[in-house]
Amino acid sequence: MTRAKAFLAAPLTLLSLAACEPVPTSGGAGVVTVPESISSIAAPFQDLTTARVRAEDGCYWYTHRGPVETTELPLRTSSGNPICVRPQS
């Protein structure tokens, strides 16, 4: 019975790991100093030291380091709108 459970659990484990996407580290590339105009409208509790503009969408993103995982999140205003430097298409 134990062998049957392991047989079923292995594909599920691999499937869940396949969904994980690595987050780029802040090795200096892409990290910018957030202008005062952006930091003044950004909602609190966002790490502005890791904020950067993504070329794909022209919006600011920051790295959130949580207790379980590290992920990239869009920098948002207090009202929840994303902060972008060019209009989204």
Secondary structure, DSSP 8 states (H G I E B T S, - for coil): -HHHHHHHHHHHHHHHHHT-------SSTT-----HHHHHHB-SS--GGG-EE-TTT-BEEEEEE-SS-EEEEE-BBTTS-B-BSS---
